Amino acid sequence: MLPHSYTIDSQSKSQDLAHTITTSSTSHQIFSTCAAIESFLQSHSPDQSRHFFSVAFPALICKLFGFDDANSSPGPHNSPSGWIDYVLASNDSELAHVVFSLLCPNGTLMNSISSVDRLSLVKYVFPTERLPEWTRYMLSKDKDCRVLSDLCPLFRGKVKEDSVKGSSFQIQLNVFEYYTFWFAYYPVCRGNCENFDDVSNKRARRFRLEDWASAIPGFSSAKRGMEQKIECNLYRRLLYAYLRAFVPIYDLNAHQPYRSSLLHSASGYDDSVMMRAEFFVNTLIHFWLVDNDFSPLPVNVCKSFGVTFPFWSVLGETPPTSGLGEVVKLFVKYLNLSSVAGTENIECSWSPRWMASGLLDKVKSRDVPSISPRVQSVGSWNPCVQRTLYRFLLRTFLFCPVATSIKNASHVFSVWVSYMEPWMITLDEFSELDAIIGESPPNLKRDSQPETRGFTPAWNGYVLSNYLYYSSLVMHFIGFAHKFLHSDVEIIVQMVLKVMDTLTSSKVLIDLLRNVDTVFHSKQAGSGKSMLNSLYRYIPSIREQLQDWEDGLCESDADGSFLHENWNKDLRLFSDGEDGGQQLLQLFVLRAESELQSIFGDNLAHSLQCIDSIKARMGCLFDEHSVKSFSVSPQARQCQQSRDEIFKPRRGGNHALDNMKYRGDWMNRPISNDEVAWLAKLLVRLSAWLNESVQLNQAEISQVAPTGSYVEVSTDVANVCGPSETLKVVLCAVGSWFLLFGAGAVRLMRKYGLRVNLRVLASKKIVMVLVLYAVFSILKKFVVPSLGV
């Protein structure tokens, strides 16, 4: 037992260190604070260090991530308040190295965390309001709280009853788990505040294609140059270091030589490397990919425990958190390295996640017919992210607000393309990050890294286990492309071309996709091709994935969707119907050509070339001739516009439409936030009635000026006598002049195609001025006389 003086000394030093951490805001202060933390941890035993983790460590987390207080509310948005933000804004490589050395997996802090957790000296309560949204709602119900540990391996053994509020539950974590939760929550918090990228370089307001297209082959951007040093992106650097240290990518049960000593110690909360790896992976999955999903867990598993998620009214039509594209892409690409290492072993099996967690036995004990079978490669992390990533991508494409920037959607699109092309991932793409964190490349088999990149039959198992990414999700993306075509036709065309390039990158891949679709829609296995018969065993898994991964989604829920209410019961990419992939892609090409005809810019020729490339890829994918270009007649254009109504959003939601490029009828554009909705609709109807009454909806038929009309006036002027008769004649003359002027104005409006548009009067500014004027007039009329003025 430690002497009392040592305990008091450790506690007082921890309090002083907490104050030092809180007041560290400049480079010099951060340098000295990091040195003080390392000095304290190196000079104190684990028993003494527990005072640091009780007092100073929460302050370190708040200062590291830029939270204002222990509840971790985001700090001020006008300046970087956290160390991670400050390092990125200052672009100081030396400062980034010092902070990274403090937080790296084999640093003094992490070793101390391992020692304290081994003795179970410190426990934290993670704030419920910072948990993923679906977890937050489960904790609000006593029945759901008791099965949360069984449903989700991430919370196993962590859901405890509140000792103060006996009826409520809370999430109790040790030091490593507590730090990992805050590390995963940081980008979510920044994304929710729409400030995730504010601390990085200020970019052009209009998002350009090069920002995402150049990032698809690898992580580095050729245009970045000296603008921002990658080693100063501290969060991304730490993320990759933790993935390298905690998550093996080859032989998941083996200890990798590059692992830190932290993983070789037996801690109190897990007993293997695999348990810690699963915890880290599941934390990122639930904070980043699941979070606000209204169907967070597999349907069959939820039914087996009798758990329902009535979150549709709260979380329905909510897109994933914005700003996560870059970190999710790094996370997914790293996990897919395990698929690169094991492409030769693809079998239908239980997921290692269920087996390791013990959930399989729990579910079987409930007499459940089956759990969603997972097609996995031995030692692959792919089954862990299949469902969650699919729903993350799908919810982005379906629920992305029409007024939002295309930037976030394009980052998510880049994640999807990277996931569909694991054969394009090489260790060279991680070489820059490996050099920054001071690690050698991952220890993979040489034969797992082919000299030439591209799809080969060895990847058939990967494609079959992720078939919906290549089929159903493509259809949803086509709907997204139609929906956002007006916002930026050039970028959307580039996106569609990239998807078509991926699907048609290999003749073997095309044949595989088409054969699976053929088998999926066939009644039963026949005596046809043996290759087709061998694919029948994968169809039940694909059908179950289709039902599970698109659980709760229907046509009425997404603006601009085009499929039927039972869209998650069939695959339509190779269907020849009106809602099939070929017809919808052909319609997209026609609409894109029509849009490009009204654009005059430097990229017009390149965009037209992309359209031709899409046509050529369509010919390869559907085994037919390319779509021929033709001029659109007025009748065909009108018919096309009626088809376009399918893809117009039925409502604008609560998002502003100010930045939306609308090229249709301006009077019938969607209601924006600067308009009074009911007044705008009323004025639009009134304008339409006026235009119809004076026949402004049709052009001037004849260019011949109408003959003048004559009015016979009595020559007996003497009959006009008296003021009443004189006033009558004057009023008739003035009225005739107004009618003549009005007829001339109508003729001019018909000639130049102008129409009456009273919708401008629905502007909130105009309405506010009129309301203020009316209020002022009323007050002036009634209040001022009462004051005796």
Residue pairs with C-beta under 8 A, 6 or more apart in sequence:
2 45
2 47
2 48
6 48
7 48
7 51
10 44
10 48
10 49
10 51
10 52
11 51
11 55
13 40
13 51
14 40
14 51
14 52
14 54
14 55
14 56
15 55
15 56
17 36
17 37
17 40
17 52
17 55
17 56
18 55
18 56
18 59
20 32
20 33
20 36
21 33
21 37
21 56
21 59
21 60
21 63
22 59
22 62
22 63
23 29
24 30
24 32
24 33
24 63
24 83
25 81
25 86
27 90
27 92
27 95
30 83
30 86
30 95
30 98
30 99
31 95
31 98
34 98
34 99
34 101
34 102
37 56
37 60
37 102
37 108
37 109
38 102
38 107
38 108
38 109
40 49
40 52
41 49
41 52
41 108
41 109
41 112
42 108
44 52
46 112
46 115
46 116
46 118
46 119
46 121
47 119
47 121
49 112
49 115
49 116
50 116
50 121
50 122
52 112
53 112
53 113
53 116
53 121
53 122
53 175
54 122
57 175
58 70
58 124
61 67
61 72
61 178
61 179
61 182
62 68
62 69
62 70
62 72
63 82
63 83
64 82
64 83
64 84
64 103
65 72
65 82
65 84
65 182
65 186
65 189
66 74
66 75
66 80
66 81
66 82
66 83
66 84
66 85
67 73
67 74
67 75
67 82
67 189
68 74
68 75
68 81
71 127
71 129
71 130
72 127
72 130
72 182
72 185
72 189
74 189
74 190
74 192
74 193
74 195
75 81
75 82
77 193
77 195
77 198
80 86
80 88
80 89
80 199
83 99
83 234
84 99
84 186
84 234
84 235
85 199
87 95
87 96
87 99
87 232
87 234
88 199
88 200
88 228
88 232
88 233
88 234
88 235
89 199
89 200
90 232
91 228
91 229
91 232
92 232
93 229
93 231
93 232
96 229
96 231
96 232
96 234
96 237
97 231
99 234
100 234
100 237
100 238
100 241
100 437
101 107
102 108
102 109
103 109
103 110
103 238
104 110
104 238
104 241
104 437
105 241
105 242
105 244
105 245
105 246
105 260
105 262
106 245
106 260
106 261
106 262
110 260
110 262
111 261
111 262
113 175
113 176
113 179
113 262
114 176
114 261
114 262
114 265
114 267
115 265
116 122
116 174
116 175
117 174
117 175
117 176
117 267
117 268
117 269
118 265
118 266
118 267
118 268
119 268
120 174
120 268
120 269
122 174
122 175
123 172
123 173
123 174
124 172
124 173
124 174
124 175
124 178
125 170
125 171
125 172
125 173
126 170
126 171
126 172
126 173
126 178
126 181
128 136
128 139
128 170
128 171
129 136
130 181
130 185
130 189
131 139
131 171
132 286
132 287
132 290
132 291
132 292
132 296
133 291
133 292
133 311
133 314
133 315
134 290
134 291
134 292
134 293
134 294
134 296
134 309
134 311
134 315
135 148
135 152
135 155
135 286
137 144
137 309
137 311
137 314
138 144
138 145
138 148
139 145
139 148
139 159
139 168
139 169
139 170
139 171
142 167
142 169
144 307
145 159
145 169
146 159
147 305
147 307
148 155
148 159
149 155
149 156
149 157
149 158
149 159
150 156
150 305
150 359
150 362
151 297
151 301
151 302
151 305
151 307
152 282
152 286
152 297
153 278
153 282
153 353
153 356
153 357
153 359
154 279
154 282
154 283
154 286
155 171
156 357
157 269
158 171
158 172
158 173
158 177
159 169
159 170
159 171
160 169
160 170
160 171
160 172
161 168
161 169
161 170
162 168
162 169
162 170
173 181
174 267
174 268
174 269
176 267
176 269
177 269
177 279
180 279
180 280
180 283
181 283
181 287
183 238
183 242
184 283
184 284
184 287
184 288
185 287
186 235
187 196
187 235
187 288
187 321
187 323
187 324
187 327
188 287
188 288
188 291
188 321
188 324
190 196
190 323
191 321
191 322
191 323
191 324
192 321
194 322
194 323
196 322
196 323
196 324
197 323
200 228
200 233
201 227
201 228
203 211
207 405
207 406
207 407
207 410
207 488
207 491
208 491
209 490
209 491
209 494
210 223
211 407
211 410
212 407
212 410
212 411
212 413
212 414
213 494
213 498
214 221
214 222
214 223
215 221
215 329
215 414
216 414
216 417
216 418
216 498
217 424
217 429
218 428
218 429
219 329
219 330
219 429
219 430
219 432
219 433
220 230
220 432
224 230
230 236
230 237
230 432
230 433
230 436
231 237
231 436
235 327
236 326
236 327
236 330
236 433
237 433
237 436
237 437
239 327
239 330
239 331
240 330
240 334
240 430
240 433
240 437
241 437
241 439
242 280
243 280
243 330
243 331
243 334
244 258
244 437
244 439
244 442
245 258
245 259
245 260
245 262
245 263
246 263
246 276
246 277
246 280
247 277
247 280
247 281
247 334
247 335
247 381
248 254
248 256
248 259
248 273
248 277
248 338
249 334
249 335
249 337
249 338
249 341
249 381
249 442
249 444
250 256
250 337
250 338
250 341
250 342
250 379
250 442
250 443
250 444
250 445
250 448
251 379
252 274
252 277
252 338
252 352
252 379
252 381
253 273
253 274
253 379
255 263
255 264
255 273
256 442
256 443
257 443
258 439
258 440
258 442
258 443
259 273
263 273
263 276
267 276
270 276
270 279
274 352
274 356
275 356
278 353
278 356
278 357
278 384
281 335
281 381
281 384
282 353
282 384
284 331
285 384
285 385
285 388
286 296
286 388
288 321
288 324
288 327
288 328
288 331
288 392
289 320
289 328
289 385
289 388
289 389
289 391
289 392
290 296
290 388
290 391
290 392
291 320
291 321
292 315
292 318
292 320
292 321
293 315
293 320
293 388
293 391
293 392
293 395
294 309
294 311
294 312
294 314
294 315
294 316
294 318
294 552
295 309
295 391
295 551
295 552
296 309
297 309
298 371
298 372
298 387
298 548
299 547
299 548
299 551
300 368
300 370
300 371
300 372
300 548
301 359
301 363
301 371
301 372
302 308
302 309
303 368
304 363
304 366
304 368
304 371
305 366
312 552
316 552
316 557
317 399
317 557
317 558
317 653
318 395
318 399
319 395
319 396
319 399
319 400
319 401
320 392
320 395
320 396
320 412
322 404
322 408
323 408
324 411
325 408
325 410
325 411
325 412
325 414
325 415
326 411
328 392
328 412
328 415
329 411
329 414
329 415
329 418
332 385
332 389
332 415
332 418
332 419
333 418
333 425
333 429
334 430
335 381
335 382
335 384
335 385
336 381
336 382
336 418
336 419
336 422
336 425
337 425
337 427
337 442
337 444
338 377
338 379
338 380
338 381
338 382
339 377
339 380
339 381
339 382
339 422
339 462
340 422
340 423
340 425
340 444
340 448
340 449
341 379
341 444
341 445
341 448
342 377
342 378
342 379
342 380
342 448
343 377
343 448
343 458
343 459
343 461
343 462
344 458
345 377
345 378
346 375
346 376
346 377
346 460
346 461
346 462
346 464
346 465
347 375
347 376
347 377
347 378
347 461
348 373
348 374
348 375
348 537
348 541
349 373
349 374
349 375
349 376
350 360
350 371
350 373
350 374
351 374
351 376
351 383
351 384
352 376
352 383
353 383
353 384
354 360
354 363
354 371
354 374
360 371
363 371
372 387
372 541
372 544
372 545
372 548
373 540
373 541
373 544
374 383
374 386
374 465
375 383
375 461
375 464
375 465
375 538
375 541
376 382
376 383
376 465
377 461
377 462
382 462
382 465
382 466
383 465
386 465
386 466
386 545
386 549
387 545
387 548
387 549
389 415
389 419
390 468
390 469
390 473
390 549
391 549
391 550
392 412
393 412
393 415
393 416
393 473
394 473
394 476
394 549
394 550
394 553
396 408
396 409
396 412
397 409
397 412
397 473
397 476
397 477
397 479
397 480
398 476
398 479
398 480
398 553
398 557
398 558
398 561
399 558
400 408
400 409
400 480
400 484
401 653
401 655
402 483
402 484
402 487
402 559
402 560
402 649
402 652
402 655
402 657
402 660
402 670
403 652
403 655
403 656
403 657
403 658
403 659
403 660
404 655
405 659
406 484
406 487
406 488
406 491
406 492
409 480
409 484
410 491
410 495
413 477
413 495
413 498
416 469
416 473
416 477
417 498
417 499
417 502
418 424
418 425
419 466
419 469
420 466
420 469
420 470
420 502
421 502
421 505
422 459
422 462
423 450
423 453
423 454
423 455
423 456
423 459
424 453
424 454
426 449
426 453
427 441
427 442
427 444
427 449
430 441
430 442
431 441
434 440
434 441
450 456
454 505
454 506
455 505
455 506
455 508
455 509
456 506
456 508
457 508
460 512
463 470
463 509
463 512
463 513
464 512
464 516
464 535
464 538
464 542
465 541
467 513
467 516
467 538
467 542
467 545
468 542
468 545
468 546
468 549
470 503
470 513
471 513
471 516
471 517
471 571
471 573
472 546
472 550
472 568
472 571
472 572
472 573
474 499
474 503
474 573
474 581
475 563
475 572
475 573
475 581
475 584
477 495
477 499
478 496
478 581
478 584
478 585
478 588
479 558
479 560
479 561
479 562
479 563
479 584
479 647
480 560
481 492
481 495
481 496
481 588
482 560
482 562
482 584
482 587
482 588
482 591
482 644
482 646
482 647
483 559
483 560
483 647
483 649
484 492
485 492
485 588
485 591
485 592
485 595
485 647
486 595
486 660
486 661
486 662
486 663
486 664
487 660
487 661
488 661
489 592
489 595
489 596
489 599
489 607
490 599
490 603
490 607
492 592
493 592
493 596
493 607
493 610
493 611
493 614
494 610
496 585
496 588
496 614
497 610
497 613
497 614
497 617
500 613
500 614
500 617
500 618
500 621
501 617
503 509
503 510
503 513
503 617
503 621
504 510
504 617
504 620
504 621
510 620
510 621
513 573
513 574
514 574
514 623
515 531
515 532
515 535
516 535
516 538
516 539
516 542
517 571
517 573
517 574
518 532
518 574
519 532
519 535
519 536
519 539
520 539
520 542
520 543
520 571
521 570
521 571
525 533
525 536
526 533
546 568
546 569
546 571
547 568
547 569
550 567
550 568
551 568
553 567
553 568
554 565
554 567
555 561
555 562
555 563
555 564
555 565
555 567
556 565
559 649
559 650
559 651
559 653
560 646
560 647
560 648
560 649
560 650
561 567
562 579
562 584
562 646
562 647
563 572
563 579
564 579
572 579
572 580
572 581
573 580
573 581
574 580
574 581
574 582
574 622
575 581
575 582
576 582
576 583
577 583
581 622
582 618
582 622
582 624
585 614
585 618
586 618
586 627
587 640
587 643
589 611
589 614
589 615
589 618
589 627
590 632
590 640
591 640
591 644
592 607
592 611
593 608
593 611
593 629
593 632
594 632
594 637
594 640
595 663
596 604
596 607
596 608
596 611
598 663
599 607
611 629
612 629
615 626
615 627
615 628
615 629
616 626
618 624
618 626
618 627
619 625
619 626
619 627
632 640
641 664
649 670
652 670
652 671
652 672
655 673
656 672
656 673
656 674
657 669
657 670
657 671
657 672
657 673
658 672
658 673
658 674
660 670
662 669
662 670
666 757
667 684
667 687
667 755
667 757
667 759
668 684
671 677
671 680
671 681
674 763
674 764
674 765
675 759
675 762
675 763
675 764
676 762
676 763
676 764
676 767
679 761
679 762
679 767
680 759
680 762
682 762
683 758
683 759
683 761
683 762
684 758
684 759
686 758
687 755
687 756
687 757
687 758
687 759
690 696
690 756
690 758
691 697
691 755
691 756
694 746
694 756
695 746
695 750
696 746
696 749
696 750
696 754
696 755
696 756
697 755
698 750
699 750
699 751
699 753
700 747
700 750
700 751
711 736
720 726
720 729
748 754
749 755
760 766
761 767
